[in-house]
Amino acid sequence: MSNDKVLSFSLFQNLPWDLLLAVMLYVRFPLSLRNIEDLLHEQGIDVSHETIRFWWNRFGPIFAGKIRRRRVQQMRAHSKWRWHLDEIFVKINGEAHYLCRAVDHVGEVLESYVTKRRSRKAALKFLRKAMKRHGHPHILVTDKLRSYGAAMKEIGNEQRQETGRWLNNRAENSHLPFR
């Protein structure tokens, strides 16, 4: 089933461009639903903010998926596509967990994974999940956690792994807004 069949506008009385415009305004700019309602009203499109919220809930993930796929295809073509892998401690319901994150060389968070253990098995599951979704990077930058090295060896990527004292700052800095 292609994404064009998923985006069926037959149930809506407004033009598809109105829907696209409203959702993209909400995604792209820091506007509230009522601000978008006012902007569309000035263009002669009369919709309520609840309708825009409904459109966003229904079609927002589809648009985000398309944008993500397009961005990943561009990154795969990049000759030095590198991932930075790192983990931090987070508390969920009073229990300590690890939040593992994969960040690309631009600083976009590609994948995140919460686990209770920092083991080879957890690192392997995280890497397989990220590589299945985003493809194989040219270089994987990690901290000196040995579970990443064991997981890379099992996958067959140990020659692509780089470790170093300051190499993983891209991933460390991506955690700052999360904390």
Backbone as JSON, one array per atom type, in Angstrom:
{
  "sequence": "MSNDKVLSFSLFQNLPWDLLLAVMLYVRFPLSLRNIEDLLHEQGIDVSHETIRFWWNRFGPIFAGKIRRRRVQQMRAHSKWRWHLDEIFVKINGEAHYLCRAVDHVGEVLESYVTKRRSRKAALKFLRKAMKRHGHPHILVTDKLRSYGAAMKEIGNEQRQETGRWLNNRAENSHLPFR",
  "N": [[0.85, -1.17, 0.0], [0.77, 2.07, -0.99], [1.91, 5.35, 0.08], [0.33, 7.28, -1.05], [-2.17, 6.19, -1.23], [-2.8, 6.01, 1.41], [-3.09, 8.66, 2.11], [-5.87, 9.62, 1.71], [-8.18, 11.84, 0.56], [-10.85, 11.83, 0.25], [-12.77, 11.83, 2.22], [-12.95, 14.36, 3.12], [-14.29, 17.64, 2.9], [-13.02, 19.94, 2.22], [-10.46, 21.33, 0.1], [-7.56, 19.36, -0.74], [-5.2, 20.84, -0.65], [-5.68, 22.81, 1.21], [-5.73, 21.35, 3.54], [-3.08, 20.33, 3.56], [-1.68, 22.74, 3.71], [-2.51, 23.76, 6.21], [-1.57, 21.78, 8.01], [1.18, 21.78, 7.47], [1.86, 24.42, 8.14], [1.45, 24.28, 10.88], [3.37, 22.4, 11.58], [5.81, 23.47, 10.66], [6.15, 26.14, 11.62], [6.26, 28.01, 14.71], [3.42, 28.15, 15.64], [0.17, 28.52, 17.08], [-2.81, 26.48, 17.12], [-5.03, 28.1, 16.9], [-3.9, 30.4, 15.79], [-3.24, 29.46, 13.26], [-5.77, 28.91, 12.35], [-6.73, 31.55, 12.14], [-4.96, 32.56, 10.16], [-5.66, 30.97, 7.94], [-8.31, 31.75, 7.71], [-8.05, 34.38, 6.85], [-7.28, 33.88, 4.26], [-9.59, 33.02, 3.17], [-10.45, 30.53, 3.87], [-12.45, 28.66, 5.82], [-12.12, 27.1, 8.66], [-12.17, 25.31, 11.76], [-10.14, 25.43, 14.77], [-10.14, 22.96, 15.98], [-10.59, 21.22, 13.88], [-8.2, 21.48, 12.49], [-6.49, 20.43, 14.39], [-7.43, 17.79, 14.4], [-6.71, 17.06, 11.76], [-3.95, 17.24, 12.01], [-3.43, 15.23, 13.92], [-4.2, 13.02, 12.46], [-2.85, 13.08, 9.92], [-0.32, 14.08, 10.41], [1.8, 12.25, 11.38], [2.21, 10.82, 8.99], [3.18, 12.77, 7.23], [5.5, 13.46, 8.65], [6.89, 11.05, 8.5], [7.39, 10.9, 5.73], [9.07, 13.15, 5.42], [11.19, 12.36, 7.05], [12.1, 10.02, 5.69], [12.95, 11.16, 3.27], [15.01, 12.81, 4.21], [16.78, 10.9, 5.27], [17.49, 9.49, 2.94], [18.95, 11.49, 1.65], [21.04, 11.75, 3.46], [22.22, 9.23, 3.35], [23.41, 9.34, 0.88], [25.42, 11.08, 1.42], [28.9, 11.37, 1.7], [30.34, 11.04, 4.05], [28.75, 9.95, 6.16], [28.07, 9.79, 9.43], [27.4, 8.28, 12.56], [26.72, 9.06, 15.93], [26.8, 7.45, 18.92], [25.37, 7.18, 22.1], [24.61, 7.02, 25.62], [22.45, 7.82, 28.36], [21.55, 8.16, 31.82], [18.24, 7.78, 32.92], [15.36, 8.38, 34.93], [12.55, 6.44, 35.35], [9.49, 6.15, 36.64], [10.74, 6.1, 39.15], [12.75, 4.19, 38.83], [16.03, 3.45, 37.63], [16.97, 3.75, 34.3], [18.45, 3.28, 31.03], [18.88, 5.55, 28.45], [19.45, 5.19, 25.23], [20.88, 6.74, 22.43], [21.04, 7.53, 18.97], [22.72, 9.73, 16.98], [23.04, 11.73, 14.11], [25.68, 13.15, 11.98], [24.91, 15.76, 11.61], [23.43, 16.42, 13.79], [20.87, 15.6, 14.21], [18.54, 13.59, 15.91], [18.43, 10.26, 15.37], [17.52, 7.76, 16.32], [16.14, 6.42, 19.3], [16.3, 4.55, 22.34], [15.14, 2.8, 25.11], [16.41, 1.04, 27.85], [16.97, -1.39, 30.46], [19.44, -2.4, 31.02], [22.99, -2.09, 30.39], [24.25, -3.73, 28.22], [25.79, -6.12, 25.93], [23.76, -7.38, 24.53], [21.61, -5.55, 24.69], [22.79, -3.36, 23.37], [23.18, -4.5, 20.86], [20.54, -4.99, 20.04], [19.6, -2.35, 19.91], [21.31, -1.27, 17.9], [20.66, -2.88, 15.68], [17.98, -2.2, 15.35], [18.18, 0.54, 14.73], [19.77, 0.45, 12.4], [18.16, -1.01, 10.7], [16.11, 0.73, 10.26], [17.35, 3.1, 9.33], [19.49, 2.43, 7.68], [22.95, 1.55, 6.96], [25.6, 3.29, 8.48], [28.59, 5.11, 7.49], [30.58, 5.55, 9.37], [30.74, 4.83, 12.82], [30.6, 6.46, 15.76], [31.46, 6.05, 19.05], [31.37, 6.05, 22.68], [33.76, 4.69, 24.99], [32.49, 2.37, 25.8], [32.29, -1.03, 26.32], [30.32, -2.75, 25.49], [29.26, -1.78, 23.09], [31.38, -2.27, 21.32], [31.44, -5.11, 21.37], [28.92, -5.65, 20.29], [29.19, -4.5, 17.76], [31.16, -6.13, 16.71], [29.75, -8.51, 16.47], [27.84, -7.82, 14.56], [29.51, -7.17, 12.5], [30.73, -4.76, 12.0], [33.03, -3.74, 13.18], [35.28, -2.49, 12.13], [34.34, -0.06, 11.36], [33.89, 1.42, 13.62], [34.64, 4.12, 15.72], [36.38, 5.37, 18.49], [37.0, 7.72, 21.0], [38.31, 10.4, 23.02], [37.14, 13.0, 22.73], [35.54, 12.68, 20.54], [32.85, 11.99, 20.59], [31.23, 14.16, 21.2], [29.11, 15.26, 19.77], [26.91, 13.6, 20.21], [26.76, 13.8, 22.98], [26.09, 16.48, 23.34], [23.59, 16.49, 22.2], [22.01, 15.42, 24.15], [21.56, 17.39, 25.99], [19.21, 19.19, 25.77], [17.29, 17.31, 26.45], [17.65, 16.63, 29.12]],
  "CA": [[0.0, 0.0, 0.0], [1.61, 3.26, -1.06], [1.5, 6.45, 0.95], [-0.71, 8.07, -1.7], [-3.45, 5.59, -0.89], [-3.07, 6.32, 2.81], [-3.54, 10.04, 2.14], [-7.13, 9.71, 0.99], [-8.87, 13.08, 0.91], [-12.24, 11.72, -0.17], [-13.66, 12.06, 3.35], [-12.92, 15.76, 3.5], [-14.99, 18.52, 1.97], [-12.1, 20.99, 1.8], [-9.44, 20.92, -0.86], [-6.38, 18.77, -0.11], [-4.16, 21.84, -0.42], [-5.99, 23.47, 2.47], [-5.28, 20.44, 4.59], [-1.62, 20.34, 3.56], [-1.23, 24.05, 4.18], [-2.75, 23.87, 7.64], [-0.68, 20.88, 8.75], [2.57, 22.23, 7.31], [2.03, 25.62, 8.96], [1.56, 23.86, 12.28], [4.63, 21.68, 11.75], [7.0, 24.27, 10.32], [6.29, 27.39, 12.36], [5.77, 27.93, 16.1], [2.11, 28.79, 15.7], [-0.87, 27.75, 17.75], [-3.9, 26.07, 16.23], [-5.9, 29.27, 16.66], [-3.2, 31.28, 14.85], [-3.39, 28.88, 11.93], [-7.17, 29.15, 12.0], [-6.82, 32.95, 11.7], [-4.26, 32.71, 8.88], [-6.47, 30.36, 6.89], [-9.52, 32.56, 7.57], [-7.68, 35.53, 6.02], [-7.2, 33.43, 2.87], [-10.91, 32.62, 2.74], [-10.7, 29.13, 4.23], [-13.1, 28.7, 7.12], [-12.02, 25.85, 9.42], [-11.95, 25.57, 13.19], [-8.86, 24.92, 15.26], [-10.31, 21.53, 16.27], [-10.42, 20.52, 12.61], [-6.75, 21.47, 12.22], [-5.91, 19.46, 15.33], [-7.8, 16.48, 13.88], [-5.87, 16.8, 10.6], [-2.58, 17.0, 12.47], [-3.37, 13.91, 14.55], [-4.38, 11.96, 11.46], [-1.9, 13.1, 8.81], [1.0, 14.53, 10.84], [2.81, 11.19, 11.33], [2.5, 10.46, 7.6], [4.06, 13.81, 6.72], [6.79, 13.34, 9.33], [7.57, 9.88, 7.92], [7.9, 11.27, 4.41], [10.2, 14.06, 5.61], [12.29, 11.56, 7.59], [12.65, 9.17, 4.64], [13.68, 12.01, 2.33], [16.24, 13.25, 4.86], [17.69, 9.75, 5.37], [18.03, 9.23, 1.62], [19.98, 12.48, 1.39], [22.18, 11.46, 4.31], [22.9, 8.03, 2.84], [24.23, 9.75, -0.24], [26.54, 11.86, 1.96], [30.07, 10.49, 1.69], [30.87, 10.83, 5.4], [27.62, 9.83, 7.07], [28.53, 9.19, 10.67], [26.49, 8.26, 13.69], [27.28, 9.17, 17.27], [25.98, 6.67, 19.83], [25.63, 7.49, 23.5], [23.51, 6.69, 26.52], [22.39, 8.56, 29.62], [20.65, 7.61, 32.83], [16.97, 8.46, 33.13], [14.51, 7.72, 35.91], [11.18, 6.21, 34.92], [8.77, 5.62, 37.81], [11.68, 5.9, 40.24], [13.77, 3.2, 38.5], [17.05, 3.91, 36.7], [17.03, 3.13, 32.99], [19.4, 3.9, 30.12], [18.34, 6.05, 27.2], [20.47, 5.13, 24.18], [20.49, 7.59, 21.31], [21.89, 7.61, 17.79], [22.65, 11.08, 16.44], [23.87, 11.8, 12.91], [26.72, 14.17, 12.03], [24.3, 17.08, 11.6], [22.88, 16.65, 15.12], [19.5, 15.09, 14.26], [18.4, 12.33, 16.63], [17.91, 9.25, 14.47], [16.84, 6.68, 17.02], [16.32, 6.37, 20.75], [15.92, 3.25, 22.85], [15.24, 2.74, 26.57], [16.67, -0.3, 28.32], [17.36, -1.46, 31.86], [20.84, -2.85, 31.14], [23.99, -1.66, 29.42], [24.9, -4.98, 27.87], [25.98, -6.39, 24.51], [22.45, -7.72, 23.98], [20.84, -4.3, 24.54], [23.44, -2.57, 22.32], [22.92, -5.18, 19.6], [19.14, -4.73, 19.69], [19.52, -0.94, 19.53], [21.98, -1.08, 16.61], [19.88, -3.52, 14.62], [16.78, -1.39, 15.16], [18.56, 1.78, 14.06], [20.26, 0.17, 11.05], [17.03, -1.45, 9.9], [15.3, 1.9, 9.91], [18.09, 4.19, 8.68], [20.59, 1.95, 6.85], [24.27, 1.44, 7.6], [26.43, 4.49, 8.35], [29.98, 4.87, 7.11], [31.38, 5.56, 10.59], [29.99, 4.84, 14.08], [31.41, 7.03, 16.83], [30.92, 5.67, 20.34], [32.29, 6.19, 23.79], [34.55, 3.46, 25.14], [31.68, 1.32, 26.41], [32.7, -2.26, 25.66], [29.17, -3.45, 24.9], [29.15, -1.37, 21.7], [32.4, -3.01, 20.56], [31.0, -6.5, 21.22], [27.79, -5.67, 19.35], [29.74, -4.2, 16.42], [31.86, -7.32, 16.26], [28.74, -9.49, 16.08], [27.23, -7.35, 13.31], [30.55, -7.12, 11.47], [31.05, -3.35, 11.77], [34.04, -3.25, 14.12], [36.24, -1.61, 11.44], [33.7, 1.25, 11.19], [33.72, 2.06, 14.92], [35.68, 5.04, 16.2], [36.23, 5.79, 19.88], [37.98, 8.73, 21.36], [37.92, 11.2, 24.16], [36.24, 14.12, 22.38], [34.85, 12.41, 19.28], [31.42, 11.76, 20.76], [30.59, 15.35, 21.73], [27.87, 15.52, 19.05], [25.85, 12.89, 20.92], [26.66, 14.36, 24.33], [25.37, 17.76, 23.25], [22.19, 16.27, 21.85], [21.28, 15.06, 25.37], [21.35, 18.55, 26.85], [17.81, 19.63, 25.87], [16.47, 16.26, 27.03], [17.8, 16.64, 30.57]],
  "C": [[0.89, 1.24, 0.0], [1.06, 4.35, -0.15], [0.43, 7.31, 0.31], [-2.09, 7.5, -1.4], [-3.82, 5.87, 0.56], [-3.61, 7.74, 2.93], [-4.8, 10.19, 1.29], [-7.89, 10.93, 1.49], [-10.36, 13.0, 0.61], [-13.21, 11.99, 0.97], [-13.78, 13.53, 3.73], [-13.58, 16.62, 2.45], [-14.08, 19.63, 1.47], [-11.13, 20.44, 0.77], [-8.25, 20.31, -0.12], [-5.3, 19.81, 0.18], [-4.41, 22.62, 0.86], [-5.5, 22.64, 3.65], [-3.76, 20.45, 4.7], [-1.07, 21.65, 4.12], [-1.37, 24.17, 5.69], [-1.77, 23.01, 8.44], [0.76, 21.36, 8.65], [2.83, 23.54, 8.07], [2.23, 25.25, 10.42], [2.88, 23.17, 12.55], [5.81, 22.64, 11.66], [7.21, 25.48, 11.22], [5.74, 27.24, 13.77], [4.45, 28.68, 16.28], [1.15, 27.9, 16.47], [-1.94, 27.37, 16.73], [-4.83, 27.23, 15.91], [-5.23, 30.27, 15.72], [-3.33, 30.76, 13.42], [-4.82, 29.05, 11.44], [-7.35, 30.58, 11.48], [-6.15, 33.16, 10.35], [-5.07, 32.12, 7.73], [-7.75, 31.16, 6.64], [-9.23, 33.79, 6.71], [-7.57, 35.15, 4.55], [-8.54, 32.9, 2.36], [-11.24, 31.17, 3.04], [-11.24, 29.12, 5.65], [-13.08, 27.31, 7.77], [-11.79, 26.21, 10.89], [-10.6, 24.98, 13.61], [-8.95, 23.44, 15.61], [-10.17, 20.69, 15.0], [-8.94, 20.41, 12.27], [-6.06, 20.48, 13.14], [-6.21, 18.03, 14.87], [-6.93, 16.11, 12.69], [-4.44, 16.49, 11.02], [-2.46, 15.61, 13.1], [-3.45, 12.79, 13.51], [-3.26, 11.92, 10.44], [-0.5, 13.55, 9.21], [2.06, 13.44, 10.82], [3.16, 10.75, 9.91], [3.45, 11.48, 6.99], [5.45, 13.71, 7.34], [7.58, 12.15, 8.78], [8.15, 10.18, 6.55], [9.13, 12.18, 4.52], [11.41, 13.28, 6.11], [12.93, 10.69, 6.52], [13.46, 9.98, 3.63], [15.01, 12.46, 2.92], [17.25, 12.11, 4.94], [18.28, 9.4, 4.01], [19.12, 10.22, 1.26], [21.23, 12.19, 2.21], [22.94, 10.23, 3.85], [23.8, 8.37, 1.67], [25.45, 10.56, 0.21], [27.73, 10.94, 2.14], [30.6, 10.19, 3.09], [29.74, 10.78, 6.41], [28.07, 9.1, 8.31], [27.46, 9.31, 11.73], [27.29, 8.38, 14.96], [26.32, 8.46, 18.21], [26.37, 7.0, 21.26], [24.42, 7.1, 24.32], [23.61, 7.57, 27.77], [21.45, 7.82, 30.55], [19.39, 8.45, 32.88], [16.19, 7.68, 34.18], [13.1, 7.65, 35.37], [10.48, 5.5, 36.07], [9.73, 5.28, 38.96], [12.77, 4.88, 39.97], [14.74, 3.78, 37.48], [17.01, 3.08, 35.43], [18.1, 3.85, 32.18], [18.67, 4.31, 28.86], [19.48, 6.07, 26.2], [19.98, 5.96, 23.01], [21.52, 7.49, 20.2], [21.64, 8.98, 17.16], [23.52, 11.12, 15.19], [24.84, 12.98, 13.01], [26.18, 15.59, 11.98], [23.73, 17.44, 12.98], [21.44, 16.2, 15.26], [19.49, 13.76, 15.0], [17.72, 11.34, 15.69], [17.04, 8.24, 15.19], [17.1, 6.82, 18.5], [15.73, 5.07, 21.26], [16.14, 3.25, 24.35], [15.41, 1.29, 26.98], [17.08, -0.26, 29.79], [18.84, -1.8, 32.03], [21.71, -2.22, 30.07], [24.81, -2.88, 29.03], [25.06, -5.09, 26.36], [24.63, -6.66, 23.84], [21.61, -6.47, 23.74], [21.44, -3.44, 23.43], [23.17, -3.17, 20.94], [21.48, -4.92, 19.13], [18.95, -3.29, 19.22], [20.13, -0.7, 18.15], [21.18, -1.69, 15.47], [18.61, -2.73, 14.31], [17.1, -0.12, 14.37], [19.0, 1.52, 12.62], [19.14, -0.34, 10.14], [16.22, -0.26, 9.4], [16.04, 2.9, 9.05], [19.22, 3.72, 7.78], [21.89, 1.94, 7.63], [25.06, 2.73, 7.41], [27.84, 4.11, 7.91], [30.86, 4.75, 8.35], [30.43, 5.61, 11.79], [30.93, 5.33, 15.17], [30.74, 6.69, 18.16], [31.87, 6.11, 21.44], [32.97, 4.84, 23.97], [33.81, 2.36, 25.87], [31.91, 0.02, 25.63], [31.53, -3.01, 25.03], [28.95, -3.04, 23.45], [30.16, -2.13, 20.83], [32.0, -4.46, 20.33], [29.83, -6.61, 20.24], [28.26, -5.4, 17.92], [30.45, -5.42, 15.86], [30.86, -8.37, 15.78], [28.07, -9.11, 14.77], [28.25, -7.39, 12.18], [30.96, -5.71, 11.12], [32.21, -2.85, 12.62], [35.07, -2.35, 13.45], [35.65, -0.21, 11.23], [33.58, 2.02, 12.5], [34.93, 2.94, 15.24], [35.36, 5.38, 17.66], [37.32, 6.81, 20.17], [37.42, 9.62, 22.45], [36.91, 12.28, 23.8], [35.43, 13.86, 21.12], [33.34, 12.37, 19.43], [30.68, 12.98, 21.32], [29.27, 15.67, 21.03], [26.71, 14.83, 19.77], [25.67, 13.44, 22.33], [25.87, 15.65, 24.33], [23.91, 17.57, 22.89], [21.36, 15.89, 23.08], [20.9, 16.28, 26.19], [19.9, 19.02, 26.91], [16.92, 18.58, 26.53], [16.5, 16.32, 28.55], [16.96, 17.75, 31.15]]
}
